[in-house]
Amino acid sequence: MTIKRRDFIAAPLSLGALGLMPAASWAQAKALFDTINMFIPAAPGGGWDSTGRAIESACTTAGLVGSFRFENVGGAGGMVGLPRFVNQRKGQPNSLMVGGSVMVGAGITNKSPVTMKDVTPIARLTEEAGVVVVPTSGKIQSWKDFEAAIKAKPNAVSVAGGSAGGTDHQLLGLLLKALGKNPREAAYVAFAGGGPATAAIIGGQVVAGISGYSEFEAQIKDGKMKPLAVSGNRRIPGVDVPTLTELGVNVTLANWRGVFAPPGLNDAQRDKLIDLVSKMVTTPDWAKTLATRRWTDVFMTEQPFKRQIAKDIADTEAVLKDMGLA
């Protein structure tokens, strides 16, 4: 039986194993692409942008790509940039777009005519647990405080996060439901980027915030934010913050990110991009990024990725219906 690369799900690689390969061997690799046009459907500085920059670093350091050109078009959880990518990059075999689970919810919430179904899945790359934080100077100082406030009056507990309908918003809805409240009572404040959301949390303009742990890590380490819980199946390595399930709340949710090609590619063009990303995730530079940013390796290539997206769409629709957003 022949196993095609696009049907392969890569096993996580240890830093130790990667360390056995000299960096020089990567630098001598023949470039698969002279240039990759990387499209980021979000403002600079957020999770998708940092993923794109990490891909650039790994690919150029390993000699897999000569250079990258970036374009950032933010808004509406990717729904402003996505149509631009689909229409302007159609048939371009050296174009990639970073996207993720936020885009699934945003497409449903915004009833977008162009969705993730209109691009070509290349690979899922990472997964990151969410974290619930509060400003250190705020009235709420523990999970018990937060839970009590939600149970008392959920629409008075304003929570900052990413785009409406995205993973952060869904997590708040799931929390309300698990705590016996109506998800439609969520007082969610959506922000287009991590910077404005961070400012609102630290400035006390909202009661709490939700995002991927890496988005708030600097503020947590600086003592400006206090983490109450993480939303993964287990604790984040090296981070002493309990999971929601440890706290008695039966909720788990993670934010995945991946890369997509435009529509209109033939099989050979698609497979060349899959080959590029498959090589990229085995580089020492990429392994270092995963460890530094505390991203979980969930790499899978095109066909399994397609099935995962279909399941994610169905699961997200169910959550958003409970919240009155679908």
LUMMAR-250938 format. One record per residue: x, y, z of N, C-alpha, C in turn; residue in one letter. Coordinates in steps of 0.02 Angstrom, whole numbers, padded with zeros to 5 digits, always signed. Layout:
N
XYZXYZXYZa ...
end
This chain:
326
+00043-00060+00000+00000+00000+00000+00044+00062+00000m +00030+00108-00044+00068+00170-00049+00037+00223-00005t +00078+00255+00037+00054+00309+00079+00077+00375+00049i +00030+00416+00028+00046+00480-00003+00063+00531+00051k +00106+00578+00035+00126+00629+00083+00066+00668+00108r +00018+00683+00065-00038+00723+00087-00085+00685+00133r -00076+00619+00138-00116+00580+00185-00078+00564+00249d -00020+00593+00256+00023+00577+00313+00011+00625+00370f +00004+00597+00431+00000+00638+00491+00066+00630+00528i +00102+00684+00534+00169+00681+00563+00166+00671+00638a +00211+00629+00664+00217+00621+00737+00259+00678+00764a +00243+00701+00825+00283+00755+00854+00357+00735+00858p +00401+00784+00845+00472+00772+00847+00502+00804+00908l +00544+00768+00943+00574+00796+01003+00631+00843+00985s +00643+00891+01029+00698+00937+01018+00765+00899+01017l +00768+00846+01058+00830+00808+01060+00844+00774+00994g +00791+00745+00964+00800+00712+00899+00821+00761+00846a +00788+00820+00846+00804+00870+00796+00876+00896+00805l +00898+00897+00868+00964+00922+00881+01019+00878+00852g +01003+00816+00832+01052+00772+00803+01070+00792+00732l +01027+00834+00701+01040+00854+00632+01076+00921+00631m +01136+00925+00604+01173+00987+00604+01136+01042+00567p +01139+01103+00593+01105+01159+00561+01132+01170+00491a +01196+01156+00480+01225+01168+00415+01192+01128+00360a +01168+01068+00376+01136+01026+00325+01073+01058+00299s +01038+01096+00343+00978+01131+00321+00996+01189+00275w +01048+01225+00293+01068+01283+00253+01088+01264+00183a +01111+01201+00173+01133+01179+00108+01076+01152+00065q +01016+01149+00093+00959+01121+00056+00942+01165-00004a +00922+01134-00058+00901+01172-00117+00833+01202-00105k +00826+01266-00120+00763+01301-00108+00708+01271-00151a +00651+01257-00119+00593+01233-00157+00557+01291-00191l +00562+01351-00162+00530+01411-00191+00579+01469-00186f +00582+01509-00238+00621+01571-00235+00588+01620-00188d +00521+01625-00194+00482+01673-00154+00416+01642-00134t +00395+01653-00072+00328+01636-00050+00292+01700-00032i +00233+01710-00060+00190+01766-00043+00145+01745+00014n +00158+01771+00073+00122+01751+00133+00068+01802+00149m +00006+01778+00150-00051+01822+00164-00075+01810+00235f -00082+01864+00273-00105+01860+00342-00171+01898+00347i -00227+01864+00356-00292+01899+00360-00306+01929+00429p -00256+01962+00455-00260+01993+00521-00207+02048+00526a -00214+02091+00576-00166+02144+00586-00099+02116+00609a -00044+02152+00599+00021+02130+00623+00021+02121+00699p +00060+02073+00722+00070+02065+00794+00028+02012+00828g -00023+01987+00795-00066+01936+00826-00041+01866+00813g -00084+01817+00831-00065+01747+00826-00052+01724+00755g -00094+01744+00707-00084+01723+00638-00021+01755+00610w -00009+01818+00626+00050+01852+00601+00113+01820+00630d +00113+01805+00694+00172+01775+00724+00184+01705+00696s +00131+01669+00678+00139+01604+00647+00171+01611+00578t +00148+01660+00539+00177+01672+00474+00250+01691+00478g +00268+01733+00527+00338+01753+00535+00381+01694+00558r +00352+01650+00598+00389+01591+00620+00402+01544+00561a +00354+01538+00517+00362+01497+00456+00417+01527+00413i +00417+01593+00405+00469+01626+00367+00538+01611+00395e +00545+01618+00461+00610+01607+00492+00634+01535+00482s +00590+01487+00492+00609+01417+00485+00628+01400+00413a +00588+01425+00366+00600+01409+00295+00663+01442+00267c +00674+01505+00284+00732+01540+00257+00796+01515+00291t +00793+01502+00356+00853+01477+00391+00874+01409+00364t +00824+01368+00347+00838+01301+00320+00854+01301+00245a +00848+01359+00213+00861+01363+00141+00806+01334+00098g +00746+01326+00127+00690+01298+00089+00657+01350+00044l +00661+01413+00063+00631+01469+00025+00682+01526+00024v +00687+01559-00034+00733+01615-00039+00711+01675+00001g +00648+01695-00007+00623+01754+00029+00547+01751+00034s +00520+01790+00080+00448+01795+00091+00425+01867+00079f +00366+01874+00052+00332+01938+00048+00267+01933+00087r +00256+01980+00132+00197+01978+00176+00145+02030+00156f +00082+02011+00165+00027+02058+00159-00021+02045+00217e -00036+02097+00256-00083+02092+00312-00147+02130+00295n -00203+02095+00299-00269+02127+00289-00314+02102+00345v -00324+02143+00397-00361+02122+00455-00434+02140+00453g -00472+02111+00500-00542+02127+00510-00588+02068+00509g -00636+02068+00556-00691+02018+00558-00666+01947+00560a -00615+01933+00601-00591+01865+00609-00566+01833+00545g -00539+01874+00500-00513+01849+00437-00560+01856+00379g -00622+01876+00392-00672+01878+00339-00664+01939+00293m -00624+01988+00313-00608+02044+00267-00553+02022+00220v -00502+01990+00246-00445+01970+00205-00458+01908+00162g -00497+01861+00187-00507+01797+00152-00532+01807+00080l -00584+01847+00067-00606+01856-00003-00551+01885-00047p -00511+01929-00019-00455+01958-00057-00406+01904-00077r -00389+01860-00030-00343+01805-00045-00372+01759-00098f -00434+01741-00091-00467+01695-00138-00469+01725-00208v -00487+01789-00213-00497+01821-00279-00432+01843-00311n -00385+01869-00271-00324+01897-00300-00267+01847-00306q -00269+01794-00266-00214+01746-00268-00234+01680-00304r -00293+01678-00331-00317+01617-00364-00266+01592-00416k -00248+01528-00411-00203+01497-00459-00130+01513-00449g -00112+01551-00397-00041+01568-00384-00009+01513-00342q +00038+01476-00371+00065+01417-00336+00117+01433-00283p +00135+01496-00274+00183+01513-00222+00152+01558-00168n +00086+01551-00158+00051+01591-00109+00025+01547-00052s +00030+01571+00009+00004+01537+00067-00033+01588+00111l -00082+01564+00147-00118+01605+00195-00120+01569+00262m -00107+01606+00316-00114+01579+00383-00186+01590+00406v -00216+01539+00435-00284+01544+00463-00292+01496+00520g -00353+01490+00545-00363+01444+00600-00435+01440+00623g -00445+01414+00683-00512+01402+00708-00552+01465+00716s -00519+01522+00728-00555+01585+00733-00593+01599+00668v -00563+01581+00612-00592+01594+00547-00656+01553+00536m -00658+01494+00566-00718+01451+00560-00778+01487+00592v -00769+01508+00654-00824+01543+00689-00842+01609+00657g -00791+01646+00634-00804+01711+00603-00845+01704+00539a -00830+01652+00500-00867+01641+00438-00941+01627+00451g -00954+01587+00503-01023+01571+00521-01059+01632+00550i -01026+01667+00596-01056+01725+00629-01071+01780+00580t -01025+01793+00534-01033+01848+00486-01073+01827+00424n -01093+01763+00422-01129+01737+00363-01092+01755+00299k -01028+01744+00300-00985+01764+00244-00997+01720+00183s -01002+01750+00123-01010+01710+00062-00945+01673+00044p -00889+01697+00069-00824+01664+00058-00800+01638+00125v -00785+01573+00129-00765+01542+00192-00703+01499+00181t -00683+01465+00234-00627+01419+00231-00637+01364+00179m -00699+01351+00161-00713+01300+00111-00689+01321+00041k -00674+01385+00032-00654+01411-00033-00579+01413-00044d -00539+01391+00005-00467+01388-00003-00444+01316-00001v -00380+01305-00014-00352+01238-00018-00313+01222+00046t -00338+01177+00088-00301+01159+00149-00234+01128+00133p -00182+01154+00165-00114+01127+00156-00093+01088+00219i -00094+01121+00277-00073+01086+00338-00098+01122+00400a -00119+01084+00449-00129+01110+00516-00062+01108+00551r -00046+01160+00589+00020+01165+00618+00021+01162+00694l -00016+01206+00726-00011+01214+00798-00079+01218+00832t -00077+01208+00896-00137+01215+00937-00115+01250+01002e -00157+01295+01025-00140+01332+01085-00201+01338+01131e -00192+01320+01193-00246+01326+01242-00260+01400+01257a -00323+01414+01272-00341+01481+01293-00328+01491+01366g -00325+01554+01387-00316+01571+01457-00365+01625+01476v -00395+01619+01534-00439+01670+01562-00397+01712+01609v -00394+01778+01597-00353+01822+01639-00396+01879+01666v -00371+01910+01718-00401+01971+01746-00344+02020+01758v -00359+02085+01759-00307+02133+01776-00287+02124+01849p -00223+02129+01863-00198+02118+01931-00230+02167+01980t -00247+02226+01956-00276+02277+02000-00352+02272+02006s -00382+02222+01972-00455+02217+01972-00484+02187+02036g -00550+02190+02041-00585+02162+02099-00582+02086+02101k -00585+02055+02043-00583+01982+02039-00511+01958+02043i -00496+01914+02090-00428+01892+02101-00420+01816+02098q -00474+01779+02088-00470+01706+02086-00524+01678+02041s -00517+01614+02024-00569+01582+01984-00636+01582+02021w -00634+01571+02087-00696+01571+02126-00731+01639+02121k -00693+01693+02122-00722+01760+02114-00755+01767+02046d -00719+01744+01995-00745+01750+01926-00808+01708+01918f -00806+01646+01942-00864+01601+01937-00924+01630+01974e -00913+01658+02033-00968+01688+02072-00999+01747+02035a -00956+01788+02004-00981+01846+01967-01022+01825+01906a -00999+01773+01872-01036+01747+01813-01104+01720+01835i -01105+01682+01889-01168+01652+01912-01217+01705+01937k -01190+01759+01965-01233+01812+01992-01264+01854+01936a -01223+01876+01889-01248+01920+01836-01199+01918+01777k -01206+01868+01733-01157+01859+01679-01150+01919+01632p -01205+01955+01620-01200+02011+01573-01166+02072+01604n -01146+02066+01668-01107+02120+01700-01033+02105+01701a -01015+02045+01678-00944+02025+01678-00917+02031+01607v -00892+02090+01590-00867+02102+01523-00800+02067+01513s -00794+02033+01455-00735+01993+01441-00709+02012+01371v -00646+02033+01368-00615+02052+01305-00585+01991+01271a -00586+01992+01205-00556+01938+01166-00552+01957+01093g -00539+01907+01051-00533+01919+00980-00601+01928+00946g -00602+01915+00882-00661+01929+00841-00724+01893+00865s -00781+01926+00854-00846+01897+00873-00856+01830+00839a -00876+01780+00878-00887+01713+00851-00825+01670+00849g -00768+01699+00866-00705+01662+00864-00696+01618+00925g -00637+01588+00930-00624+01540+00983-00632+01570+01053t -00608+01632+01062-00613+01664+01128-00686+01674+01147d -00726+01696+01099-00797+01708+01111-00833+01642+01127h -00815+01591+01088-00846+01525+01100-00829+01499+01170q -00768+01510+01191-00748+01486+01257-00790+01519+01312l -00803+01583+01306-00845+01617+01355-00916+01588+01355l -00943+01575+01295-01009+01545+01291-01012+01476+01323g -00961+01436+01311-00958+01369+01341-00952+01373+01417l -00915+01422+01442-00908+01432+01514-00975+01449+01546l -01012+01495+01515-01077+01513+01542-01123+01453+01544l -01124+01414+01490-01168+01355+01487-01148+01305+01541k -01083+01294+01550-01060+01246+01601-01076+01269+01671a -01081+01335+01680-01096+01363+01747-01170+01374+01757l -01211+01346+01711-01283+01348+01720-01317+01412+01697g -01282+01453+01656-01310+01515+01632-01322+01511+01556k -01361+01558+01531-01377+01560+01460-01317+01590+01422n -01288+01554+01374-01231+01580+01336-01246+01647+01301p -01310+01660+01289-01328+01722+01255-01321+01783+01300r -01308+01771+01364-01299+01825+01412-01225+01847+01416e -01183+01817+01377-01111+01833+01380-01100+01907+01362a -01061+01940+01404-01043+02011+01391-00974+02012+01358a -00973+01994+01295-00910+01986+01260-00893+02051+01222y -00830+02073+01229-00807+02133+01194-00753+02112+01144v -00771+02115+01080-00726+02091+01028-00676+02145+01006a -00614+02124+00996-00562+02169+00973-00529+02139+00910f -00507+02182+00865-00478+02159+00802-00406+02133+00811a -00374+02152+00866-00305+02131+00876-00289+02122+00950g -00233+02087+00962-00213+02074+01031-00194+02136+01070g -00165+02185+01036-00143+02246+01069-00200+02285+01102g -00253+02301+01065-00309+02337+01095-00343+02298+01151p -00349+02232+01143-00380+02191+01195-00337+02193+01259a -00272+02188+01251-00227+02190+01308-00233+02257+01345t -00235+02311+01307-00241+02377+01337-00306+02384+01376a -00360+02356+01349-00425+02360+01383-00425+02321+01448a -00391+02264+01449-00389+02223+01509-00346+02257+01563i -00286+02276+01544-00241+02308+01593-00270+02374+01618i -00304+02410+01574-00333+02474+01593-00398+02470+01632g -00422+02407+01644-00483+02398+01683-00546+02417+01646g -00543+02421+01580-00603+02437+01541-00649+02377+01536q -00622+02317+01549-00662+02256+01551-00644+02219+01615v -00686+02172+01633-00674+02134+01695-00621+02080+01685v -00620+02050+01626-00575+01993+01613-00558+01990+01539a -00516+01942+01521-00498+01933+01452-00486+01859+01436g -00494+01841+01373-00480+01773+01350-00440+01777+01286i -00387+01738+01282-00347+01731+01220-00302+01671+01227s -00262+01658+01175-00211+01607+01181-00159+01628+01232g -00130+01581+01267-00084+01597+01322-00027+01642+01298y +00001+01628+01239+00059+01666+01216+00043+01739+01205s -00021+01755+01191-00041+01824+01180-00034+01866+01243e -00045+01835+01301-00044+01871+01365+00018+01855+01407f +00061+01812+01383+00116+01787+01424+00160+01844+01452e +00177+01893+01410+00221+01947+01432+00189+01987+01489a +00123+02000+01482+00088+02039+01533+00081+01999+01598q +00073+01933+01591+00068+01890+01650+00135+01890+01687i +00190+01883+01649+00256+01882+01680+00273+01949+01712k +00247+02004+01683+00260+02071+01710+00215+02088+01769d +00169+02042+01785+00125+02054+01842+00066+02100+01828g +00053+02113+01765-00002+02158+01747-00068+02120+01740k -00063+02056+01725-00122+02013+01720-00113+01953+01765m -00170+01927+01788-00169+01867+01830-00208+01811+01794k -00175+01755+01778-00210+01700+01744-00252+01660+01794p -00314+01645+01776-00358+01607+01820-00364+01534+01799l -00365+01521+01734-00374+01452+01710-00353+01448+01637a -00333+01388+01616-00320+01375+01545-00371+01324+01520v -00382+01325+01454-00437+01286+01426-00417+01221+01392s -00353+01202+01397-00331+01140+01365-00349+01078+01404g -00332+01020+01375-00344+00956+01409-00298+00945+01468n -00241+00979+01466-00192+00974+01520-00159+01042+01530r -00122+01048+01584-00087+01111+01597-00034+01124+01543r -00022+01188+01531+00031+01207+01485+00098+01193+01518i +00144+01157+01485+00209+01142+01516+00244+01205+01540p +00266+01203+01602+00302+01259+01630+00258+01315+01655g +00193+01307+01650+00147+01361+01671+00103+01334+01728v +00108+01364+01786+00072+01340+01845+00003+01372+01849d -00039+01354+01801-00108+01378+01799-00154+01318+01788v -00205+01309+01829-00248+01249+01823-00291+01251+01761p -00310+01192+01738-00358+01187+01683-00429+01198+01711t -00474+01213+01666-00544+01221+01687-00571+01156+01717l -00552+01100+01689-00577+01036+01716-00551+01025+01787t -00490+01045+01801-00464+01041+01869-00506+01082+01917e -00534+01137+01892-00574+01182+01933-00647+01161+01936l -00663+01103+01906-00731+01077+01909-00776+01101+01853g -00747+01131+01801-00787+01156+01745-00772+01112+01684v -00822+01077+01659-00812+01028+01606-00809+01062+01537n -00756+01099+01525-00747+01135+01462-00674+01129+01441v -00663+01110+01379-00596+01112+01348-00604+01141+01278t -00557+01182+01259-00558+01214+01193-00489+01240+01177l -00466+01229+01116-00400+01253+01096-00405+01287+01028a -00360+01332+01015-00359+01371+00954-00305+01343+00908n -00326+01314+00851-00277+01287+00805-00262+01336+00749w -00203+01329+00720-00182+01372+00664-00151+01328+00610r -00160+01349+00548-00132+01311+00493-00120+01356+00433g -00102+01325+00377-00090+01362+00315-00132+01335+00259v -00150+01381+00214-00194+01365+00158-00165+01395+00094f -00180+01362+00039-00162+01389-00027-00225+01418-00059a -00217+01459-00110-00277+01485-00144-00311+01431-00186p -00371+01444-00208-00404+01396-00253-00370+01398-00322p -00386+01348-00362-00362+01348-00431-00294+01317-00442g -00266+01281-00393-00202+01248-00403-00213+01177-00428l -00165+01152-00468-00169+01082-00488-00137+01039-00433n -00142+00973-00439-00117+00928-00387-00042+00937-00374d -00004+00945-00427+00069+00952-00420+00087+01016-00382a +00052+01069-00398+00065+01133-00363+00047+01129-00289q -00010+01098-00275-00031+01089-00206+00018+01045-00168r +00039+00990-00199+00084+00943-00165+00153+00973-00152d +00174+01020-00194+00238+01052-00184+00235+01097-00121k +00178+01130-00110+00170+01170-00049+00166+01125+00012l +00132+01068+00006+00129+01020+00061+00200+00995+00077i +00239+00982+00026+00307+00959+00036+00349+01012+00072d +00340+01075+00054+00375+01129+00086+00360+01132+00161l +00296+01131+00178+00276+01137+00248+00296+01074+00287v +00293+01016+00254+00314+00954+00287+00388+00955+00305s +00428+00984+00262+00499+00991+00277+00510+01045+00331k +00472+01099+00327+00480+01155+00374+00470+01133+00446m +00419+01091+00458+00404+01073+00527+00455+01026+00559v +00503+01001+00519+00556+00958+00547+00620+00997+00561t +00620+01063+00549+00680+01102+00559+00691+01120+00633t +00753+01127+00654+00767+01148+00722+00737+01216+00739p +00734+01261+00690+00707+01328+00702+00633+01324+00721d +00596+01281+00686+00525+01274+00701+00514+01241+00770w +00555+01191+00785+00551+01158+00851+00564+01208+00907a +00611+01253+00896+00626+01304+00946+00567+01351+00955k +00535+01369+00900+00476+01413+00904+00420+01380+00944t +00406+01317+00932+00354+01281+00968+00367+01283+01043l +00430+01271+01062+00447+01270+01133+00443+01340+01163a +00468+01390+01128+00470+01458+01154+00400+01487+01162t +00357+01475+01113+00290+01504+01114+00239+01459+01148r +00260+01401+01170+00216+01353+01204+00158+01332+01158r +00173+01325+01094+00125+01299+01046+00129+01223+01044w +00073+01189+01041+00072+01117+01036+00074+01096+00963t +00117+01048+00948+00124+01022+00880+00065+00976+00863d +00023+00997+00816-00033+00955+00794-00031+00948+00718v +00029+00941+00691+00038+00941+00619-00001+00885+00584f -00037+00903+00532-00067+00854+00488-00074+00886+00419m -00068+00844+00367-00069+00870+00299-00139+00867+00269t -00144+00880+00207-00206+00902+00175-00268+00860+00186e -00267+00795+00172-00330+00757+00176-00355+00750+00248q -00314+00730+00296-00337+00729+00366-00358+00799+00390p -00322+00849+00366-00338+00918+00384-00407+00937+00359f -00425+00915+00299-00492+00928+00272-00546+00898+00317k -00534+00837+00339-00583+00805+00382-00589+00841+00449r -00532+00864+00475-00533+00899+00539-00571+00965+00533q -00563+01000+00476-00598+01063+00466-00673+01051+00463i -00695+00999+00427-00766+00984+00422-00796+00971+00491a -00761+00934+00534-00785+00922+00602-00787+00986+00642k -00735+01028+00634-00731+01090+00671-00789+01136+00652d -00807+01138+00589-00863+01179+00566-00927+01157+00599i -00939+01091+00601-01000+01064+00631-01003+01079+00706a -00946+01068+00741-00944+01081+00813-00954+01155+00828d -00923+01197+00788-00929+01270+00799-00999+01295+00787t -01032+01269+00736-01102+01289+00722-01146+01273+00782e -01135+01216+00814-01175+01197+00872-01165+01246+00930a -01102+01265+00943-01087+01313+00997-01118+01381+00981v -01110+01404+00921-01134+01470+00902-01210+01474+00901l -01243+01419+00887-01317+01418+00891-01339+01429+00963k -01305+01396+01010-01321+01407+01081-01312+01480+01101d -01266+01514+01067-01251+01583+01084-01293+01633+01044m -01335+01606+00999-01376+01650+00958-01338+01684+00902g -01282+01654+00883-01240+01685+00830-01242+01646+00765l -01281+01594+00762-01285+01555+00700-01357+01532+00688a 
end
